[in-house]
């Protein structure tokens, strides 16, 4: 590349600073593909059920994805950097259990939220320490902590449940900011914006991409790889804590089985959003659209009383199709050129 | 892009096929179960359809999540609220976590009853117990004791550690176990209502307690897995697997001797009664309050206690004498 540039400079030709215009890039992008799917799902749903286009129903539908999406934003950064955290759902269980325990001690709402976030942060720090401190593979570490965190909840709670959360605590999962805009949805929108800025507009975000593409190269170019990765685990833990506050508030109760199986749904959302599971590429807008697609598909099918297993099959097929299509297309194009 | 178009087209076609006609006058009653694909609940749905046929102007929506989680059921409840169904009859995965969602349903004028596995009083108008918990707790240990005149070690293989009903039954069983001298309950393990996990837990019990004489599994998934584990270990006849199960799934194990007898209420009757109760409340024929007696068709009437709960009937024992009559039904 640099040779070619040097050559063209020598001959005095004008060099474009980018190969394609932003519009061209957008037209060929994953996000546009997803957006088409999202609009398609929305249109199909509107025709298929007379109940879909109702502001309150759509507002209810957002609860299907907001909490998972909050974690997915942080998970997206983590996966771009080449790591993964499969313990997120178990962090929710542990954070929720800690909050439930605190309620029995008579703790008030603001401290409850701090406890939820604090436990999330501590769990993230634990994961980050094991991965960056000992150089262990994150998939192994977090499969371990997945059992560990939820295991602690089971030991504390057994077959019991913590209930009796203060009335004002219900606001985080059941409250509305304005008309049909729930607190959770507002939080989702604000976090989407913050994470988009963090990933796409800051040095930290650039470092995340560089680490995912070439960790050794990143190290030699002066990026503190371990510190960045540790920060990403902290962030994922913190967002799991935020999700724990919202979900616990929405359910009004804590059992050790809370949020069971969510880690895979979060990873599905991230991958559907166009984040390369091997690290190095992907965008936050992609994850936002993927969250809407998953939420609208499950809600739309729910309105038609389609059995849940059919929904799972559809999400699975969508994931495979969306991932396979661009690769197949690229393969065919490459062959034609050759 | 072409593939995408066909994908969208396929979705549209599927959606149009699935979308049923929207009736104006019929009462739509949703039967929400813990998870789809469980024989017990499929049988309950049959009972609900029977009640709908008898009532005439009722449409049954049989639905539930793919796995037994409260979060999954809340998504289903939200979708039902959005459709403005007339009544929800639910077997709950979590008695507390569903309360906010079901409260919202009631605020929007939907009748809510729970059946089989209950919801806390705030989240429903009444709860239909298939039988009374003390009777079931007594029945499961009696089934084991009947075939152990000299006593012996027995173990319990339950569903998940958070399952409301299994925990209640085991509690009731422990209250009356002194009435069965010589019967020694050595352990309680959890198979999470998963066939493979229940199977491994049953194997573990046989290895840990060589003198084990009976396994009590008060869950339709656990009892089949335990009976299979006993058969595979060639211990049929030595270890009696009993508890609560479905005749169709247990017929083979009754024949092989791995299980001498087991009990269950009739899930068809349960789905039928839940539908009748939901209909009568939604139609304004009855009001759910302590002491009320609410008619449920051929099953008589449900008498509500102070918590607005009532029991449908006694559990029924199945053994080699009657299994053939029931195995094709559910």
Interface residues (C-beta under 8 A of the other chain):
Chain A: X33 X36 X37 X40 X41 X44 X45 X47 X48 X49 X50 X51 X52 X54 X56 X57 X60 X61 X63 X64 X154 X158 X159 X161 X163 X170 X174 X247 X250 X251 X252 X253 X255 X256 X257 X258 X259 X260 X261 X262 X298 X299 X300 X302 X303 X304 X305 X306 X307 X308 X309 X311 X312 X314 X321 X325
Chain B: X3 X4 X7 X8 X11 X12 X15 X16 X18 X19 X22 X35 X36 X37 X61 X63 X64 X65 X66 X67 X69 X70 X71 X72 X74 X75 X76 X78 X79 X81 X82 X83 X84 X94 X95 X96 X97 X99 X100 X160 X161 X162 X163 X167
